[in-house]
Amino acid sequence: MAFDGLFTISMTTELQQLVTGRISKIHQPNAQEILMHIRAQGKNYKLLFSVHSSYSRVQITNETIDNPAQPPLFCMVLRKHLEGGIITGIHQHESDRIIIFQIQSKNEIGDDISREIHMEIMGRHSNLLLIDPSRNLILESIKHLSPSMNSYRTILPGQPYIAPPSQNKLNPQEISETLEGVLRSASDPKEIMDQISGFSPLHAKELMYRFQNSADRVKIYKEFVQEIKQGGSTKQIVEVKGKTFYSPNALTHLDGDKFNEESLGNLLDRVYFAKAERDRVKQQAGDLEKWLQNELNKLKLKMKKLQKDFEQAENLDTYQLFGELLMANAYAIDKGLKEIELVNYYDENEKKVVIPLDTRKTATQNAQRYYSRYTKAKTALLKIEQQFEITKEDIAYFELLLQQVMQASPTDIEEIREELMEQGLLKARASKKKKKPTKPTPEKYIASDGTEIAVGKNNKQNDFVTFKLARKTDTWLHTKDIPGSHVVIHSDNPSETALLEAANLAAYFSKARESASVPVDYTVIKQVKKPSGAKPGFVIYFEQTTLFVTPDEEKIRHMKK
């Protein structure tokens, strides 16, 4: 990763397209993110601020983020001061990871006011502040910092704004004799980082690598920084052994899978959005995920106990045999014996068996005791088999729900909660407002040939996609014997391309997401049936064909509608 000072320079350049834009809406999806809708130069933009300790950033995003029903206090303050305001300037503070947005707005009585948004991108110390520049006063911040927490600067409403302490390093954008001296003498990346502001280890290593191919280090440096100032040359992501690196410029020193994006916003969406989305879901569904896992553990424990009971109950054939042999030989067995050895006339070799006896009972009474055990074991075996099947179905159901929660969006989580409440498995939450029933919203994708594909992300969506949205002649897909989503191609004769891409979606939105060569069944909708009394999302299907695919996240990103 590398949202360092240099990346901040490039991002500030990219964000210039928002200058003169009007802020139309402000949302706060969660405690760590603010989303502003901006109309600038005839286009609509979504500006995302995140102070997440691992994903802190500011960017223009193309992704959709769900909003809570009730806006938090910080969001309300931003709306009061900024909605309807015009962005008049965007600049970087020195060469730090701080971007300042200057906004002209109006107060409650219609007077013009000036406001600033300060985005400080500093890992776990990241913050977003609303400033009154005329008084250099903090109006509000997404995180508060009391004097006891930081003696250098207090971040509380009504306090003077103090910028983070300067690093006292050379400005990377100002070429001076001192800077040129550092460039010529530097022998390792650490020297660059220690003396020039804005350089992370990634960019320092890249610069040193480029120096190897040229005697004129100053020229190489000027070209490198000029590309940064212009918003970047290549906007590249490199994946090396499971680690992700990104930069506005080509990372020539890294050897790995490389992906180029059109903008820094797209680049950050690709790097962070899925991770941030998962984090949003964890915040919203941590309790649900834990509850599902606990229920699943209980069911698996129950299955082990049933298996043990089943093995014991399987002795019923032995009980029946003992009873019959005792009855056949009752005339020759004296009362008071602890055991008797008899010939098993059911065995081809007529092997002898030892039968334990109750010394207080006659042979006939002992036989009746074994017959009674046989009857009880037979009845128990039937009940165990029934419970075994029910528990097996419940385990499959909870495994499916857990997989859906792991891959869900915040909206999907609410639908999963609703499903569990309807099933009587979760208590309904107390709420003053009655929610109107809403139609499930499955995700939509477009295949390379233009064919529309629908994907259910939870059981409510799965049932809706399969039995409400699809036509009888549409093509239906699902991973073979693996928990996953229902996928429907809205075509009665899909091309091979559409079929493979839909299968890719089915494999990706399943428990086998991280696997290779995943089996995916497909058939027509009319061959998909829901058994009477089946749980949500459960179906049976016929006349299927199986193909094998390896989930490809890159393809899925391009298919997203």
Stockholm file with secondary structure:
# STOCKHOLM 1.0

chainA/1-561         MAFDGLFTISMTTELQQLVTGRISKIHQPNAQEILMHIRAQGKNYKLLFSVHSSYSRVQITNETIDNPAQPPLFCMVLRKHLEGGIITGIHQHESDRIIIFQIQSKNEIGDDISREIHMEIMGRHSNLLLIDPSRNLILESIKHLSPSMNSYRTILPGQPYIAPPSQNKLNPQEISETLEGVLRSASDPKEIMDQISGFSPLHAKELMYRFQNSADRVKIYKEFVQEIKQGGSTKQIVEVKGKTFYSPNALTHLDGDKFNEESLGNLLDRVYFAKAERDRVKQQAGDLEKWLQNELNKLKLKMKKLQKDFEQAENLDTYQLFGELLMANAYAIDKGLKEIELVNYYDENEKKVVIPLDTRKTATQNAQRYYSRYTKAKTALLKIEQQFEITKEDIAYFELLLQQVMQASPTDIEEIREELMEQGLLKARASKKKKKPTKPTPEKYIASDGTEIAVGKNNKQNDFVTFKLARKTDTWLHTKDIPGSHVVIHSDNPSETALLEAANLAAYFSKARESASVPVDYTVIKQVKKPSGAKPGFVIYFEQTTLFVTPDEEKIRHMKK
#=GR chainA/1-561 SS CCCSHHHHHHHHHHGGGGTTCEEEEEEEEETTEEEEEEEETTEEEEEEEECCTTTCEEEECCSCCCCCSSCCHHHHHHHHHHTTCEEEEEEESTTSSEEEEEEEEECTTSCEEEEEEEEECCGGGCEEEEEETTTTEEEEESSCBCTTTCSSCCBSTTSBCCCCCCCCCBCTTSCCHHHHHHHHHCCSHHHHHHHBTTCCHHHHHHHHHHHTTCSCHHHHHHHHHHHHHTTCSSCEEEEETTEEEEESSCCTTCCSEEEECSSHHHHHHHHHHHHHHHHHHHHHHHHHHHHHHHHHHHHHHHHHHHHHHHHHHTTHHHHHHHHHHHHHTGGGCCTTCSEEEEECTTSTTCCEEEEECCTTSCHHHHHHHHHHHHHHHHHHHHHHHHHHHHHHHHHHHHHHHHHHHHTCCHHHHHHHHHHHHHTTSSCCCCCSSCCCCCCCCCEEEECTTSCEEEECSSHHHHHHIIIIISCTTSEEEEETTSCBCCEEESCSSCCHHHHHHHHHHHHHTBTTTTCSSEEEEEEEGGGEECCTTCCTTCCEECSCEEEEECCCHHHHHHHBC
#=GC SS_cons         CCCSHHHHHHHHHHGGGGTTCEEEEEEEEETTEEEEEEEETTEEEEEEEECCTTTCEEEECCSCCCCCSSCCHHHHHHHHHHTTCEEEEEEESTTSSEEEEEEEEECTTSCEEEEEEEEECCGGGCEEEEEETTTTEEEEESSCBCTTTCSSCCBSTTSBCCCCCCCCCBCTTSCCHHHHHHHHHCCSHHHHHHHBTTCCHHHHHHHHHHHTTCSCHHHHHHHHHHHHHTTCSSCEEEEETTEEEEESSCCTTCCSEEEECSSHHHHHHHHHHHHHHHHHHHHHHHHHHHHHHHHHHHHHHHHHHHHHHHHHHTTHHHHHHHHHHHHHTGGGCCTTCSEEEEECTTSTTCCEEEEECCTTSCHHHHHHHHHHHHHHHHHHHHHHHHHHHHHHHHHHHHHHHHHHHHTCCHHHHHHHHHHHHHTTSSCCCCCSSCCCCCCCCCEEEECTTSCEEEECSSHHHHHHIIIIISCTTSEEEEETTSCBCCEEESCSSCCHHHHHHHHHHHHHTBTTTTCSSEEEEEEEGGGEECCTTCCTTCCEECSCEEEEECCCHHHHHHHBC
//
